[in-house]
Amino acid sequence: MAAVVVAHKHAGVFISKSKEDALCTKNMVPGESVYGEKRVSVQNEDGTKVEYRVWNPFRSKLAAAVLGGVDNIWIAPGTRVLYLGAASGTTVSHVSDIVGPDGLVYAVEFSHRSGRDLVNMAKKRTNVIPIIEDARHPARYRMLVGMVDVIFSDVAQPDQRKWRSSRRISSSPRSR
């Protein structure tokens, strides 16, 4: 039985309906997996093929939140995201899929080992800008990051409450 892919309530996120339903994102780089994830190809009515990548909620907190029914992820096609704690880029790659070619993901990772994988992933995804730097010190990478719509933080530090509260972030609506 061929898979059927339907839109999820969050723009840019989909559900692959087959033997087992799976959360997925439309692959920005068809034919390529990022971390060995399963890919699902679907033929549209006009004959074009579209490829989706399965998004594992056991490897991504954001996917788990979506599957758990979070009301809004604030990430959609065209969104500019500052992603703190990008690691090797597993979730970042799906955020890249969601924001699409009109969006942008600034992916900040401190670890050089994980950062190497992140940089390699970003070579094929033109909407990902990898930044190998400590997320706790935004002054060190502020010149690399433009205005963003969303800040997603996946950073685990013993002092994270202190440094998050010490940052002043003002958000004002901007026109598109």
C-alpha positions as a LaTeX table, in Angstrom:
\begin{tabular}{lrrr}
\hline
Residue & $x$ (\AA) & $y$ (\AA) & $z$ (\AA) \\
\hline
Met1 & 0.00 & 0.00 & 0.00 \\
Ala2 & 1.38 & 3.41 & $-0.97$ \\
Ala3 & 1.77 & 6.05 & 1.68 \\
Val4 & $-0.55$ & 9.01 & 1.74 \\
Val5 & 0.82 & 12.24 & 3.18 \\
Val6 & $-1.53$ & 14.79 & 4.73 \\
Ala7 & $-0.87$ & 18.22 & 6.18 \\
His8 & $-0.56$ & 18.56 & 9.96 \\
Lys9 & $-2.11$ & 21.55 & 11.77 \\
His10 & 1.38 & 23.14 & 11.92 \\
Ala11 & 2.34 & 24.56 & 8.52 \\
Gly12 & 5.27 & 22.69 & 6.99 \\
Val13 & 4.67 & 19.56 & 9.07 \\
Phe14 & 2.97 & 16.47 & 7.64 \\
Ile15 & 1.72 & 13.02 & 8.61 \\
Ser16 & 2.55 & 9.99 & 6.50 \\
Lys17 & $-0.43$ & 7.63 & 6.67 \\
Ser18 & 0.54 & 4.03 & 6.05 \\
Lys19 & 0.83 & 0.93 & 8.25 \\
Glu20 & 2.16 & 3.20 & 10.96 \\
Asp21 & 1.44 & 6.93 & 10.88 \\
Ala22 & 4.59 & 9.04 & 11.10 \\
Leu23 & 5.35 & 12.71 & 11.52 \\
Cys24 & 7.38 & 14.07 & 8.59 \\
Thr25 & 8.67 & 17.16 & 6.81 \\
Lys26 & 9.00 & 17.86 & 3.09 \\
Asn27 & 12.64 & 17.15 & 2.18 \\
Met28 & 14.50 & 20.27 & 0.99 \\
Val29 & 17.19 & 18.00 & $-0.45$ \\
Pro30 & 15.35 & 15.10 & $-2.15$ \\
Gly31 & 17.32 & 11.86 & $-2.21$ \\
Glu32 & 19.31 & 12.78 & 0.92 \\
Ser33 & 18.85 & 11.59 & 4.49 \\
Val34 & 20.51 & 13.58 & 7.27 \\
Tyr35 & 20.72 & 10.99 & 10.03 \\
Gly36 & 19.56 & 7.78 & 8.36 \\
Glu37 & 15.88 & 8.63 & 8.68 \\
Lys38 & 13.29 & 6.93 & 6.47 \\
Arg39 & 12.15 & 8.84 & 3.39 \\
Val40 & 8.68 & 8.61 & 1.85 \\
Ser41 & 8.01 & 9.52 & $-1.80$ \\
Val42 & 4.54 & 10.47 & $-2.94$ \\
Gln43 & 3.38 & 11.19 & $-6.47$ \\
Asn44 & 1.13 & 14.23 & $-6.79$ \\
Glu45 & $-1.89$ & 14.34 & $-9.08$ \\
Asp46 & 0.16 & 16.28 & $-11.64$ \\
Gly47 & 2.72 & 13.45 & $-11.76$ \\
Thr48 & 5.48 & 15.19 & $-9.81$ \\
Lys49 & 7.15 & 13.35 & $-6.98$ \\
Val50 & 7.55 & 14.86 & $-3.53$ \\
Glu51 & 9.83 & 13.37 & $-0.89$ \\
Tyr52 & 9.22 & 13.59 & 2.84 \\
Arg53 & 11.54 & 12.68 & 5.73 \\
Val54 & 10.19 & 10.88 & 8.80 \\
Trp55 & 10.69 & 13.01 & 11.93 \\
Asn56 & 11.44 & 10.80 & 14.93 \\
Pro57 & 9.96 & 12.18 & 18.19 \\
Phe58 & 12.46 & 10.08 & 20.16 \\
Arg59 & 15.35 & 12.03 & 18.58 \\
Ser60 & 13.79 & 15.50 & 18.57 \\
Lys61 & 12.14 & 17.40 & 21.42 \\
Leu62 & 10.36 & 19.61 & 18.90 \\
Ala63 & 8.89 & 16.59 & 17.09 \\
Ala64 & 7.80 & 15.16 & 20.46 \\
Ala65 & 6.08 & 18.46 & 21.28 \\
Val66 & 4.28 & 18.47 & 17.91 \\
Leu67 & 3.19 & 14.86 & 18.38 \\
Gly68 & 2.15 & 15.70 & 21.95 \\
Gly69 & $-0.25$ & 18.35 & 20.66 \\
Val70 & 1.55 & 21.64 & 21.38 \\
Asp71 & $-0.65$ & 24.54 & 20.26 \\
Asn72 & 1.92 & 26.51 & 18.30 \\
Ile73 & 5.55 & 25.90 & 17.35 \\
Trp74 & 5.95 & 29.39 & 15.86 \\
Ile75 & 8.03 & 27.87 & 13.05 \\
Ala76 & 6.44 & 27.88 & 9.59 \\
Pro77 & 7.40 & 28.39 & 5.94 \\
Gly78 & 9.34 & 31.64 & 5.55 \\
Thr79 & 10.24 & 31.93 & 9.24 \\
Arg80 & 13.70 & 33.02 & 10.37 \\
Val81 & 14.85 & 30.94 & 13.35 \\
Leu82 & 17.73 & 31.26 & 15.81 \\
Tyr83 & 18.28 & 27.68 & 16.99 \\
Leu84 & 20.45 & 27.47 & 20.13 \\
Gly85 & 21.94 & 24.04 & 20.87 \\
Ala86 & 21.85 & 22.70 & 17.32 \\
Ala87 & 24.05 & 19.64 & 18.08 \\
Ser88 & 24.69 & 17.65 & 14.89 \\
Gly89 & 21.65 & 19.11 & 13.14 \\
Thr90 & 19.01 & 16.38 & 13.47 \\
Thr91 & 16.16 & 18.70 & 14.47 \\
Val92 & 17.71 & 21.66 & 12.64 \\
Ser93 & 17.39 & 19.72 & 9.37 \\
His94 & 13.64 & 19.32 & 9.95 \\
Val95 & 13.31 & 22.99 & 10.91 \\
Ser96 & 15.13 & 23.71 & 7.62 \\
Asp97 & 12.50 & 21.64 & 5.80 \\
Ile98 & 9.66 & 23.47 & 7.57 \\
Val99 & 10.90 & 27.03 & 6.92 \\
Gly100 & 11.73 & 26.08 & 3.34 \\
Pro101 & 13.72 & 28.09 & 0.80 \\
Asp102 & 12.17 & 31.40 & 1.92 \\
Gly103 & 13.12 & 30.86 & 5.58 \\
Leu104 & 16.44 & 30.76 & 7.39 \\
Val105 & 17.89 & 28.85 & 10.34 \\
Tyr106 & 20.84 & 30.22 & 12.30 \\
Ala107 & 22.09 & 27.09 & 14.07 \\
Val108 & 24.37 & 27.72 & 17.07 \\
Glu109 & 26.39 & 24.82 & 18.52 \\
Phe110 & 29.30 & 24.92 & 20.96 \\
Ser111 & 30.76 & 21.43 & 20.49 \\
His112 & 33.27 & 21.19 & 17.66 \\
Arg113 & 32.53 & 17.48 & 17.17 \\
Ser114 & 28.77 & 18.02 & 16.77 \\
Gly115 & 29.50 & 21.24 & 14.91 \\
Arg116 & 31.42 & 19.33 & 12.25 \\
Asp117 & 28.30 & 17.26 & 11.48 \\
Leu118 & 26.19 & 20.41 & 11.57 \\
Val119 & 28.47 & 22.16 & 9.05 \\
Asn120 & 28.39 & 19.11 & 6.74 \\
Met121 & 24.58 & 19.01 & 6.88 \\
Ala122 & 24.39 & 22.75 & 6.13 \\
Lys123 & 26.51 & 22.36 & 2.98 \\
Lys124 & 23.47 & 20.88 & 1.23 \\
Arg125 & 20.87 & 23.08 & 2.92 \\
Thr126 & 21.29 & 26.67 & 1.81 \\
Asn127 & 18.82 & 27.95 & 4.41 \\
Val128 & 20.97 & 26.78 & 7.37 \\
Ile129 & 23.80 & 28.96 & 8.67 \\
Pro130 & 25.91 & 26.97 & 11.16 \\
Ile131 & 27.60 & 28.95 & 13.92 \\
Ile132 & 30.14 & 27.15 & 16.10 \\
Glu133 & 30.04 & 29.24 & 19.25 \\
Asp134 & 28.82 & 29.21 & 22.85 \\
Ala135 & 25.11 & 30.12 & 22.87 \\
Arg136 & 25.59 & 31.71 & 26.30 \\
His137 & 27.60 & 34.51 & 24.70 \\
Pro138 & 25.46 & 36.05 & 21.94 \\
Ala139 & 27.85 & 38.99 & 21.63 \\
Arg140 & 30.33 & 36.59 & 20.03 \\
Tyr141 & 28.00 & 35.73 & 17.14 \\
Arg142 & 25.67 & 38.74 & 16.97 \\
Met143 & 27.26 & 40.00 & 13.75 \\
Leu144 & 26.42 & 36.70 & 12.02 \\
Val145 & 22.74 & 36.66 & 12.93 \\
Gly146 & 20.11 & 38.91 & 11.40 \\
Met147 & 16.65 & 39.63 & 12.76 \\
Val148 & 14.73 & 36.47 & 13.61 \\
Asp149 & 11.09 & 35.58 & 14.17 \\
Val150 & 11.69 & 32.72 & 16.60 \\
Ile151 & 14.35 & 31.69 & 19.11 \\
Phe152 & 14.36 & 27.96 & 19.85 \\
Ser153 & 16.63 & 26.88 & 22.70 \\
Asp154 & 17.74 & 23.29 & 23.20 \\
Val155 & 20.67 & 24.08 & 25.49 \\
Ala156 & 21.36 & 22.12 & 28.66 \\
Gln157 & 23.71 & 24.02 & 30.95 \\
Pro158 & 23.86 & 23.96 & 34.75 \\
Asp159 & 23.56 & 27.76 & 34.81 \\
Gln160 & 20.95 & 28.11 & 32.06 \\
Arg161 & 18.33 & 29.78 & 34.26 \\
Lys162 & 20.84 & 32.48 & 35.16 \\
Trp163 & 22.02 & 33.20 & 31.62 \\
Arg164 & 18.58 & 33.07 & 30.03 \\
Ser165 & 17.15 & 35.52 & 32.53 \\
Ser166 & 20.14 & 37.83 & 32.13 \\
Arg167 & 19.51 & 38.27 & 28.39 \\
Arg168 & 17.14 & 40.99 & 27.39 \\
Ile169 & 15.26 & 40.06 & 24.30 \\
Ser170 & 12.76 & 42.49 & 22.92 \\
Ser171 & 10.39 & 41.34 & 20.29 \\
Ser172 & 8.35 & 43.65 & 18.21 \\
Pro173 & 6.22 & 42.60 & 15.29 \\
Arg174 & 7.84 & 43.25 & 11.97 \\
Ser175 & 6.19 & 43.53 & 8.62 \\
Arg176 & 6.88 & 40.98 & 5.92 \\
\hline
\end{tabular}
